[in-house]
């Protein structure tokens, strides 16, 4: 303390004359802050928190995460009941489930981070932007590596119909985007959160298409699968803007 006061003029003044200035400031009574319309605004906001969305937003973070992941899991499992779009030779079970596990784990971590919102540890703007970009990048990386685990040369060379897969995948994850709107607690949402939400919708679509589509062509997977997250992110940014209130 003494060494610091020798170098700091402001602190030295606080401790001069038996610390009279410091004691005076410590005992000073803070001015009373007038609430004004604060209580009225708080009461109005509390009264507005009614209905389904208010009840869903009040759910614990862990519950919201499980519901969100459960809906994605149900969408993916539903695809097993439908015929596969193209049979180019199925990949080995280890490759198929390895890709599904990688996409699913990324989705779970992204959902957890997004539902925590501003409470996320290390939740600096740069961290949130990095998470959003990583969520967008994982499906693209999986698309580029897809030929390695292709079940046949025909699957790796099958351009197929990327527009059809894109439309199918983007439409199938509308419930995921709706859940994001229902669960989002922040009234003013940053761009990084909207991008992350779109990227998570894209990850969910890629899980659905991973079961639905047999192509392992990188171009098909990039344009028809991986691009869904980017388009959903742009759509959310366009509709809700940033910063933007959800009310």
Secondary structure, 3 states (H helix, E strand, C coil): CHHHHHHCHHHHHHHHHHHHHHHHHHHCCCCCCCCCCHHHHHHHHHHHCCCHHHHHHCCCHHHHHHHHHHHHHHHHHHHCCCCCCCCCCCCCHHHHHHHHHHHHHHHHHHHHHHHHHHHCCCCCHHHHHHHHHHHHHHHHHHHHHHHHHCCCHHHHHCCCCHHHHHHHHHHHCHHHHHHHHHHCCCCEECHHHHHHHHHHHHHHHHHHHHHHCCCCCHHHHHHHHHHHHHHHHHHHHHHHCCCEECC
